[in-house]
Amino acid sequence: MTTPASDTITMFGADWCGDCRRTKKQLDELGVAYTYIDLVAEPAAADVAKDISGRTNIPVVVYPDASHHVEPSNADVEAKLRELSLI
């Protein structure tokens, strides 16, 4: 099972999830490196995402400082990336 690395962004999501596709596209367009964990391909990882967020909502985006967002807006993600000096 995959657990988030501490030095990178990890995103738990699924291709059927509109918010996941939006966040993935945003990270790609910003050129931010991240690890994508597809919960359809790795269903057991859903438990990891739920343990992190306390919820079953996706996407769950885990940042290098161990903070996370659940179903973040583009503005939330951008603000966090700026705070971490990743963009």
TAMO-V246811 format. One record per residue. N is the residue number from 1. RES is the residue in three letters. PSI is psi in degrees with one decimal (none if undefined). OMEGA is omega in whole degrees, 0 to 359 (none if undefined). Layout:
# TAMO-V246811
N/RES/PSI/OMEGA  N/RES/PSI/OMEGA
This chain:
# TAMO-V246811
1/MET/147.3/184  2/THR/131.5/174  3/THR/150.7/184  4/PRO/137.7/174  5/ALA/151.5/185  6/SER/-11.9/185  7/ASP/10.0/182  8/THR/172.5/174  9/ILE/136.6/175  10/THR/131.3/179  11/MET/123.6/174  12/PHE/127.0/181  13/GLY/-171.9/178  14/ALA/147.0/183  15/ASP/-23.7/180  16/TRP/-8.2/185  17/CYS/117.2/181  18/GLY/-42.7/179  19/ASP/-35.1/179  20/CYS/-45.4/179  21/ARG/-40.4/180  22/ARG/-46.9/181  23/THR/-40.6/178  24/LYS/-44.6/179  25/LYS/-42.5/179  26/GLN/-48.1/180  27/LEU/-41.8/179  28/ASP/-46.1/182  29/GLU/-30.4/178  30/LEU/-8.5/180  31/GLY/27.9/181  32/VAL/127.6/178  33/ALA/138.4/178  34/TYR/161.3/174  35/THR/126.4/180  36/TYR/125.4/178  37/ILE/110.4/182  38/ASP/112.2/184  39/LEU/-15.0/174  40/VAL/-43.6/179  41/ALA/-31.1/181  42/GLU/72.7/185  43/PRO/-30.4/180  44/ALA/-25.0/180  45/ALA/-18.5/177  46/ALA/-34.8/177  47/ASP/-36.9/178  48/VAL/-46.3/179  49/ALA/-41.5/180  50/LYS/-38.0/177  51/ASP/-37.2/181  52/ILE/-47.7/190  53/SER/-21.5/185  54/GLY/7.6/183  55/ARG/168.3/177  56/THR/2.8/180  57/ASN/148.4/175  58/ILE/158.6/3  59/PRO/156.6/169  60/VAL/120.6/180  61/VAL/119.5/181  62/VAL/127.7/184  63/TYR/163.2/181  64/PRO/-23.4/179  65/ASP/11.2/178  66/ALA/2.9/173  67/SER/168.0/180  68/HIS/161.7/172  69/HIS/146.9/172  70/VAL/126.7/182  71/GLU/52.0/184  72/PRO/152.5/170  73/SER/164.4/176  74/ASN/-38.0/180  75/ALA/-40.0/178  76/ASP/-47.1/182  77/VAL/-46.4/181  78/GLU/-42.8/180  79/ALA/-42.5/181  80/LYS/-41.3/179  81/LEU/-37.9/178  82/ARG/-42.2/179  83/GLU/-37.5/181  84/LEU/3.2/182  85/SER/37.0/178  86/LEU/-14.4/174  87/ILE/none/none
